[in-house]
Amino acid sequence: MSFPLLTATAALPAIGAVATAAVPAARRTAAKWLALLFSLATLVLAGIALARFEPGGDRFQLTESHAWIKDFGVRYELGVDGIGVALMALTALLIPFVILAGWHDADPLETNSSRWRPTQGFFALILMVEAMVILSFEATDVFLFYILFEAMLIPMYFLIGGFGDRAHTGSDENAAAQRSYAAVKFLLYNLVGGLIMLAAVIGLYVVAGSFSLSEIAEARANGSFSMATGTERWLFLGFFFAFAVKAPLWPLHTWLPNAMGEATAPVAVLITAVVDKVGTFAMLRFCLQLFPEASKWATPVILVLALISIVYGALLAVGQRDIKRLIAYASISHFGFIILGIFAMTSQGQSGATLYMVNHGISTAALMLVAGFLISRRGSRLIADYGGVQKVAPVLAGTFLIGGLATLSLPGLAPFVSEFLVLVGAFAAYPAVGIIATTGIVLAAIYVLVLYQRTMTGPVKAEVQGMADLKARELVVVVPLIALLLFLGVYPKPLTDIVNPAVRHTMSDVQKKDPQPEVEAAK
């Protein structure tokens, strides 16, 4: 029997979570190092899986399949395509940076140590989220995916509600109430989506007799299984609703600014750069593969919702006074681009959407983590409390600028390639949609450059005087992310080579071909 690489990649952070949680409370530093070591070991395994993946090979590779609940046909079935392996690698890559960035976020405060849960609990929860997210990218059994899709809400709830941002303008009681509100809102929104999905999962089993993607695809290919049009559409809506909440897509997005605003910066990265990617990934893997006709039927409405997300999120980002909420609304706009690329139903759009998931994760992590370092120095999330930072902390300001420029998809940085492909795919199939979507680019330039101008330029405010520049640990977090943004911005081929074959499979699932350009015949 071959080594179960996918299981090991997901199991290692779960084991690390248990081991970290078991560290005595007095050994906080040991818990941090243990969590970091487990995250780095997971990154090594994810790198091996990425290296062993053959882009031109079978659709699902490194597969594992074992009986789980025989009476209901549930199997422990894993496999990765190019999209899944890329997102699994992204998750494993970001977690060590999240842990390093949050190195002191759960340390007790001398004045009121009871406000914070034990340090080891913070890092154990991060590792548990990593384990569940990685396994969700690997799951090819619908029921197994559903269990993971819901279970990851539990550690995220405690990370948001129990370890909130210390930079709060109100009293301690008000800060605790805001954290609690954000955590409950996050949980309720996603639970409602999950409950609707559960009904659809049960419905799928009733009509298909299986939860296995490979078995359903094989039965559909040989003609032994088909779904009535009405049934397929209802099941599609049940799955899509849950994924749209997680994504988040307008108008199901309102939990995200609260959650990211009240969470610590590393946890905010965990939310938008890692956990939310499960929603858009699932649209590609489950909605389009299981319900191809219904996906095409719902496309016009979904494209409208994606456009609203792009423009609405960017407009609200322009008007924000809170740095972290601005980044949250910018992410809503970016997720609109991702969903637009998925449902444009073109190979360029879907390749761009997948690249966008990876590149958005890197760029948002860079910007949010530098913002977190900035906020921890000043003790405020309000843009108006800053000014002239580039004169006292030039390295911090420079890295903040690069993260911001990546967020607005500047050519030469990784997100530009993604956004360009999404827009090309959208223009090819729906020119009017592509035209409207470009307004998001203009608005992104406004909110990023205004944010930089108001915080980093101008006279140095008294509260900013003496602000320390980035330290060694912080540079270890930021520099590799910026290097990746530059590398993938000028040479995205390693990523596109992995992703494109999976996109071709998805296009085949929905029986769509790229529109042919209309060229006037030569006279």
C-alpha angles and dihedrals in degrees: 000000000000120000110275095236097170093050091047092050091055097036096053096067090043090055088045090053092055092045093048093048089053094058111109115258091243091061098066095146092051090053091053094050092045091053091047092050092051091049091051091048088051089051089054091053091046089051090052090050090050091049093049093049112103111209093203095045134086119328094246116035138180085033126185126186130180134159112258113163102009097183091062098034093247115154135186092237124166136177139141133222123192093279095048095046092049093052092043089055091047091053093048090047097052100045097072089052091048090052093047092046091050094046093125101021095101098038112126117258114239092223097049114003092169090075091075133060119231114296094235090058091060094055094039090056091050091053092048091053089050092053093051095045093049091048090049090056088052101044116108094172110087095214093049089050091050092053091052093042090060100033094060089065092071100063090038090055091055093044091055098039100035103038105035130164113288092207096089125144096211134064124294090256092051091048091052091049092051092049091049092049092050093048094048092046091051091049097045096048093050094042092054090050090048094050091053089048090051090059089050092048090054090046091052091054091049093055100033102032091220143068094206117109092207094050093048091047091049092048091049092048095052092045097245093117135044135155128228110247095242093047093049092051094050092048091047091053091051092053096039094051092057092046092047090055091050094043089046110236125177125291092022093055105089096102093063102069090048094048096046093042095053098037124083114265093256091050089047087056089049089054102048103024098041118013098039090053088069088070097053092039090054091052088061098040102038112016097047097035099044100033109029097155093046090048090057090044092054096042098098093054093043092051090053091050090048091052091050090051091051096050099032094048092048093047092051090047089056091056099045123120094187116078096213095045089051089057089046093055090045087056091053088056091048093050087054088059091049093052090044089056093048096051097038080083094216127121092237091050095048093044088050092048092053092046088047091057091055098039094043088053091054097042095045090047090052095047097041095046093050088047088052091053089050094048093048090057097049099030094225137096094198116111091213091064092067136069138144095018092144090066095056101029108025097166091052090048092047095051090045089054093050091049089050094048089051089051091056089048099244112192110261093038123093101252091058092069091050096048092045092054092047091052093045089052092047094048091050094056104023113018095182091052091051092051093052092045091058089069086073089066092055093046091048090057089052099051095042097046094042090050091052093045094051097045105033108028135055129044117347109254117227092243090055096051111116094015109163120240123234114303128218095269091049092049090052087057099045107034098062091049092052090047090054091049090054095043096048090042093062099027113028093153097104089058097040091050089059097042104042099069090053090050090053089054090051092049088051090051092059092037093235129146128195114265112258116237114250107235121178112240116250114254 
